[in-house]
Amino acid sequence: MRHFPFKILILCVLLPPFLYIYSLQFLERAIQTHCEGDLASRLIGDVTPLLEGTTRLRDVLQKNIHAFIARHKLVNWGVEIDVTITTQNGDYLFPHGYEETRSDFGTVNTFALAQENYRLLSDGMIPSVKVKIAHNTLIANGILFAFVLLSLSVLFLFYRRGARKIRADELAAKKMIKGLADEHQRHLKRLGALENQRSELNEKIEQMKEALAAEREKISAAEDEMVEELVALEEKIDQHEAEQNQRLQEIDVLRNEINRYEREKTSRKRHVIKGGETFKKRFNVLYKNLAVHDKAIRGFINLTEELQIKAEEVIHQLNDDVKMVPVKRKVFGKKNRETVFEVIFAYKGRLYYRTIAGSRIEVLVVGTKLTQNKDLAFLDKL
């Protein structure tokens, strides 16, 4: 999880359910508002048959409301539309309950029916629309799938970014270890050559000793010369032994350097992670008008103490008044041609920032002249 933010994982797990529930509620309210506006114009239609007494108001309402609900395609996707029509006096017009069965035979009292329709229309109608989207329906499952897919996409993007960083670190470490291993092999080969020379010299000494013993009786005059040569050979052996010991010491030093590098690498990783979190919290508390990018935090940590003081002075000026900060030049990205401003501090320090939504300032990169090429390459990828 070193290159994968834990809070992003939590957000991607928790946000889809919350967004799903909120979206259902929002969609219910939106459909309800639309249906209320649309229903008001479709309740009665032509009032002439009602006033003439040829049809009942409740029958017209029932027919129009059923047709209104049937026209909505969202009903087939799982949206439930419940319509209630009442009068100002509290009479239910739709849906209406049990009524006595009326015979279709005989003469219909159109005047009484028209009078009843007129009374109900005069009382005024109060339509009420309730929209409900049940879970495990087509539209609900589609919304939930969309949010889950969005969450998985965000997780995949952060995973790819972390994987690239891990691969880069591993390649750098392998390259350094390979260099040390090659150096170690060269020293081992040289040590082997010295061992061969020592064996040859030992054999030669033995031969010289044997020759010296055989010729001592015959050539006593050459004894001193042979002794001197023997001493010289022994000195050479001592010299080779000293050189061999020196190579062994160099090998031990290289082993210690490798071990020290591994320990320092682990300690430096922990220090960078802990320091990055500390500085990020500190900048968020001290500089409310700024947004500081993670790249800027990492660059700030790698600066010397003197450069950190100068860099924070520029950050403080950006937080108070961006016009106080002298800009050296503008850097344009390759993709969206977004303007990024470059500021120099302490001669070799470099700081890059841009303006974001709400007229706020975002500090993108903090580095030095030595890291300028890498920093500009990072800005091109924004």
C-alpha positions in Angstrom: 0.0 0.0 0.0 3.1 2.3 -0.2 2.1 3.7 -3.6 -1.7 3.1 -3.2 -3.5 5.7 -1.0 -5.6 3.8 1.7 -8.2 6.6 1.8 -8.9 6.2 -1.9 -9.6 2.5 -1.3 -12.0 3.4 1.5 -13.8 6.0 -0.6 -14.1 3.6 -3.6 -15.6 1.0 -1.3 -18.0 3.3 0.7 -19.1 5.9 -1.9 -20.9 3.6 -4.4 -23.6 2.5 -1.8 -24.1 6.1 -0.6 -24.2 7.5 -4.1 -26.6 4.7 -5.2 -29.1 5.5 -2.4 -28.8 9.3 -2.9 -29.3 8.8 -6.7 -32.4 6.8 -6.2 -33.9 9.4 -3.9 -32.9 12.2 -6.3 -34.4 10.3 -9.3 -37.6 9.7 -7.4 -38.0 13.4 -6.6 -37.2 14.4 -10.2 -39.7 11.9 -11.7 -42.3 13.0 -9.1 -41.8 16.7 -10.0 -42.1 15.9 -13.7 -45.2 13.7 -13.2 -46.9 16.3 -11.0 -46.5 19.0 -13.7 -47.5 16.6 -16.5 -50.4 15.1 -14.6 -52.1 18.5 -14.0 -52.6 19.1 -17.7 -54.0 15.5 -18.4 -56.4 15.0 -15.5 -59.7 16.0 -17.1 -59.2 17.1 -20.7 -62.5 18.2 -22.3 -65.0 19.1 -19.6 -68.0 19.3 -21.9 -69.1 15.6 -21.4 -68.8 16.1 -17.6 -71.0 19.2 -17.6 -73.6 17.6 -19.9 -73.8 14.6 -17.6 -72.8 11.9 -20.1 -69.9 10.6 -18.1 -68.8 10.5 -14.5 -65.8 12.6 -13.2 -64.3 9.5 -11.4 -64.5 7.4 -14.6 -62.7 10.2 -16.6 -60.0 10.5 -13.9 -59.5 6.7 -13.7 -59.2 6.5 -17.5 -56.8 9.4 -17.9 -54.6 8.5 -14.9 -54.3 4.9 -16.1 -53.4 6.1 -19.5 -50.9 8.6 -18.0 -49.1 5.9 -16.0 -49.1 3.5 -19.0 -47.4 6.1 -21.2 -44.3 6.3 -18.9 -41.6 3.9 -20.1 -39.9 4.1 -16.7 -42.7 2.0 -15.3 -41.3 -1.0 -17.2 -37.8 -0.3 -15.7 -39.0 -0.6 -12.1 -40.5 2.9 -11.3 -43.7 2.7 -9.3 -46.1 5.7 -9.7 -48.9 6.1 -7.1 -51.5 8.8 -7.9 -54.1 10.0 -5.4 -56.8 12.7 -6.2 -58.9 14.3 -3.5 -61.1 17.3 -3.2 -60.8 20.2 -0.8 -63.5 18.6 1.3 -61.5 15.3 1.6 -63.5 13.2 -0.9 -61.4 10.6 -2.7 -61.8 10.8 -6.5 -59.0 8.4 -7.4 -58.6 5.7 -6.5 -62.2 5.4 -5.3 -63.4 2.6 -3.1 -66.4 0.3 -3.2 -69.6 1.8 -4.7 -73.0 0.2 -5.1 -73.4 -1.6 -8.4 -75.2 0.6 -10.9 -77.5 -0.9 -13.5 -76.8 0.1 -17.0 -80.5 -0.3 -17.9 -83.0 2.5 -17.7 -82.6 6.2 -18.1 -79.5 7.8 -16.6 -80.2 11.1 -14.8 -77.8 13.2 -16.7 -78.8 16.3 -14.9 -78.0 14.8 -11.5 -74.7 13.4 -12.9 -73.8 16.8 -14.4 -74.7 18.5 -11.1 -72.5 16.0 -9.2 -69.6 16.5 -11.6 -69.9 20.3 -11.3 -69.9 20.1 -7.5 -66.7 18.0 -7.5 -65.0 20.3 -10.0 -66.1 23.4 -7.9 -64.6 21.8 -4.8 -61.3 21.7 -6.5 -59.0 18.7 -7.0 -55.8 18.1 -5.2 -53.5 15.6 -7.1 -50.8 13.8 -5.2 -48.1 11.8 -6.9 -45.7 9.4 -5.1 -42.8 7.8 -7.0 -41.0 4.8 -5.6 -38.0 3.0 -7.2 -37.7 -0.4 -5.6 -34.3 -2.2 -5.2 -33.3 -5.0 -7.5 -35.1 -3.4 -10.4 -33.7 -2.7 -13.8 -33.1 1.1 -13.3 -31.8 0.6 -9.7 -29.4 -2.1 -10.7 -28.2 0.0 -13.7 -27.4 2.9 -11.3 -25.6 0.7 -8.9 -23.6 -1.0 -11.7 -22.6 2.5 -13.0 -21.2 3.6 -9.6 -19.4 0.3 -9.0 -17.9 0.5 -12.5 -16.7 4.1 -11.8 -15.2 3.0 -8.4 -13.4 0.1 -10.1 -12.0 2.4 -12.7 -10.6 4.7 -10.1 -9.0 1.8 -8.2 -7.5 0.5 -11.5 -6.0 3.9 -12.3 -4.4 4.2 -8.8 -3.2 0.6 -9.1 -1.5 1.2 -12.4 0.2 4.3 -11.1 1.5 2.5 -8.0 2.7 -0.5 -10.1 4.7 1.9 -12.3 6.4 3.5 -9.3 7.2 0.1 -7.8 8.7 -1.2 -11.0 10.8 2.0 -11.3 12.2 1.5 -7.8 12.9 -2.2 -8.3 14.8 -1.4 -11.6 16.9 1.2 -9.9 17.7 -1.1 -7.0 18.5 -4.0 -9.3 20.8 -1.8 -11.4 22.8 -0.7 -8.3 23.0 -4.2 -6.9 24.1 -5.5 -10.3 26.9 -2.9 -10.4 28.1 -3.9 -6.9 27.9 -7.6 -7.8 30.0 -7.0 -11.0 32.6 -5.2 -8.9 32.6 -8.1 -6.5 33.1 -10.6 -9.3 36.0 -8.5 -10.6 37.7 -8.5 -7.2 37.1 -12.3 -6.9 38.8 -12.9 -10.3 41.7 -10.7 -9.3 42.0 -12.7 -6.0 42.0 -15.9 -8.0 44.8 -14.6 -10.2 46.8 -13.7 -7.0 46.2 -17.2 -5.6 47.5 -18.7 -8.8 50.6 -16.5 -8.7 51.1 -17.5 -5.0 50.9 -21.2 -5.9 53.4 -20.7 -8.8 55.7 -18.8 -6.5 55.5 -21.5 -3.8 56.3 -24.2 -6.4 59.2 -22.1 -7.6 60.5 -21.6 -4.0 60.4 -25.4 -3.5 62.3 -25.9 -6.7 64.9 -23.3 -5.7 65.3 -24.8 -2.3 65.9 -28.2 -3.8 68.3 -26.8 -6.3 70.0 -24.9 -3.6 70.5 -28.0 -1.5 71.9 -30.0 -4.4 74.3 -27.3 -5.6 75.4 -26.1 -2.1 78.2 -28.6 -2.0 79.3 -27.9 -5.5 79.0 -24.2 -5.7 79.4 -22.7 -2.2 80.4 -19.4 -3.8 76.9 -19.0 -5.3 75.2 -19.6 -2.0 74.8 -16.0 -1.1 73.3 -15.2 -4.5 70.8 -18.0 -4.1 69.9 -16.8 -0.6 69.3 -13.3 -1.8 67.1 -14.6 -4.6 65.2 -16.7 -2.0 64.7 -13.7 0.2 63.5 -11.6 -2.8 61.0 -14.4 -3.6 59.8 -14.5 -0.1 59.4 -10.8 0.0 57.4 -11.0 -3.2 55.2 -13.7 -1.6 54.7 -11.4 1.4 53.8 -8.6 -0.9 51.3 -10.8 -2.8 49.9 -12.0 0.6 49.5 -8.4 1.7 47.8 -7.5 -1.6 45.6 -10.5 -1.2 44.6 -9.5 2.4 43.9 -6.0 1.0 41.6 -7.4 -1.6 39.8 -9.5 1.0 39.4 -6.3 3.1 38.0 -4.5 0.1 35.5 -7.3 -0.5 34.4 -7.1 3.2 34.0 -3.3 2.8 31.9 -3.9 -0.4 29.7 -6.4 1.5 29.3 -3.9 4.4 28.4 -1.2 1.8 25.8 -3.4 0.3 24.3 -4.1 3.7 24.4 -0.5 4.7 22.8 0.6 1.4 19.9 -1.9 2.0 19.4 -0.6 5.6 19.6 3.1 4.4 17.2 2.4 1.6 14.6 0.9 4.0 15.1 3.7 6.5 14.9 6.4 3.8 11.6 4.9 2.5 10.1 5.0 5.9 11.4 8.6 6.5 10.1 9.9 3.2 6.6 8.4 3.8 6.4 9.7 7.4 7.9 13.1 6.4 5.5 13.4 3.5 2.5 12.9 5.7 3.8 15.4 8.3 4.5 18.2 5.7 1.2 17.6 4.0 -0.8 18.0 7.2 1.3 21.1 8.1 0.7 22.8 4.7 -3.0 22.0 4.8 -3.2 23.7 8.3 -1.0 26.7 7.6 -1.9 27.6 4.0 -5.7 27.5 3.6 -5.6 29.2 0.2 -3.3 26.7 -1.4 -3.5 23.1 -2.6 -0.2 21.2 -2.5 0.4 18.3 -4.9 2.0 15.1 -3.6 4.8 15.6 -6.1 5.6 19.0 -4.5 5.6 17.3 -1.0 8.2 14.7 -2.2 10.3 17.4 -3.8 10.2 19.6 -0.7 11.4 16.7 1.5 14.4 16.1 -0.7 15.6 19.7 -0.4 18.3 20.8 2.0 17.2 22.6 5.2 18.2 26.0 3.7 16.3 25.4 0.5 13.3 24.2 2.4 13.2 27.5 4.3 13.4 29.5 1.0 10.8 27.3 -0.7 8.3 27.7 2.2 8.8 31.4 2.0 7.6 31.4 -1.6 4.7 29.1 -0.6 3.8 31.6 2.2 3.8 34.4 -0.4 1.6 32.4 -2.7 -0.9 31.8 0.1 -1.0 35.5 1.1 -0.9 37.2 -2.3 0.2 35.5 -5.6 1.1 38.9 -7.1 4.0 39.2 -4.6 5.7 36.2 -6.2 8.0 37.0 -9.2 7.4 34.7 -12.0 10.3 33.7 -14.2 8.4 32.2 -17.1 5.2 30.3 -18.1 5.4 26.6 -18.9 2.7 25.2 -21.3 1.7 21.5 -21.2 1.6 19.4 -24.4 -1.9 18.0 -23.9 -4.3 20.7 -22.7 -1.9 23.7 -23.0 -2.6 24.6 -19.4 -0.5 27.4 -18.1 2.0 26.6 -15.3 4.2 29.3 -13.7 7.8 28.8 -12.8 9.4 30.6 -9.7 13.1 30.6 -8.8 14.2 30.6 -5.1 17.7 30.6 -3.6 19.2 30.7 -7.2 19.0 26.9 -7.9 15.5 26.2 -6.4 12.5 25.7 -8.7 8.8 25.9 -7.8 5.9 25.4 -10.3 2.3 26.3 -9.6 -1.0 26.9 -11.5 -4.4 28.5 -10.8 -7.3 26.1 -10.2 -11.1 26.4 -9.7 -12.2 29.0 -7.1 -9.1 31.2 -7.9 -7.0 29.0 -5.7 -3.4 28.2 -6.3 -2.1 24.6 -6.6 1.7 24.0 -6.0 2.6 21.3 -8.4 6.3 20.7 -8.1 9.2 21.8 -5.8 12.7 20.9 -6.9 16.1 22.2 -8.0 17.9 22.9 -11.2 19.2 19.4 -11.1 15.7 17.9 -11.1 14.3 20.4 -13.6 14.1 18.0 -16.6 12.2 15.4 -14.6 9.9 18.1 -13.1 9.1 19.5 -16.6 8.4 15.9 -17.9 6.0 15.5 -15.0 4.2 18.7 -15.8 3.8 17.6 -19.5 1.9 14.6 -18.2 -0.7 16.6 -16.2 
